[in-house]
Amino acid sequence: MKNVVIGIVVVVALLALIGGCGYNGLVKLDEDVKTKWNQVETQYQRRADLIPNLVSTVKGAAKFEQGTLTAVIEARSKASQITVDPNKLTEENIEKYQAAQGQISQALGRLMVLTENYPELKATDQFRDLSAQLEGTENRITVARKDFNESVQVYNTKVRSFPNNLTAGMFGFSPKAGFKADAGAQNAPKVEF
C-alpha cells in the first residue's frame, strides 16, 4: 500500500512538473502573439494617422472628385472604430478587422489612381513624401501581419501538441486565428487610367 501511494505521488509530481513547464511555454507564446498583434495594430494606426495629412495635401493641391476624398475619410473612421482584444483573436474578429482595413486600402487605391490625372499634385514634395510614407506603411503592415501569423502558428502548434495540449486544456489556452488573404487576392489587380 505504501509503495502504491509513493508511486501515485511520484506520478502526480512528474505530471505537475511537466505541466508547469508546458504552462510557462504557453504563456510565453501567448504573450508573443499578443505583442505581434499589437505591432499589426500599430502599423494600421500609423496608416490611419497619415491619411488626414494625405487628404489635406490632396485637397490643397487639386479640386477633384470630392467623393473619393470622402470615401477615404469614412473608411478611416470606420476602421478606427474596430478593435480586436488580443485575448479574443478569433477568426470572426480578425475577419471583421481585416474587412475594415481593406476598405481603407481600396479607398486609398482609388485616390492614388485619381492623382495620376493631376500631374501638379504628384509634383508637390508633400504629396511625394506622403505617398512614400503610405507605401512604406503598407510594407510594414505586410511584415507585421506575416510576423503575427508566424507567431500564431508557433503558438497553435504548441497548444495542439502532446503533452502541451493537456496543459492548454486545463488552463484555457485555445488556438488563435491568423490573417488570411482577402477574397480574390489571388487575382492580379487591374490598373486603368
Secondary structure by P-SEA (a helix, b strand, c coil): caaaaaaaaaaaaaaaaaaaaaaaaaaaaaaaaaaaaaaaaaaaaaaaaaaaaaaaaaaacccccaaaaaaaaaaaaaaaacccccccccaaaaaaaaaaaaaaaaaaaaaaaaacccccccccaaaaaaaaaaaaaaaaaaaaaaaaaaaaaaaaaaaacaaaaaaaaaabbbbbbbbbccccccbbbbbcc
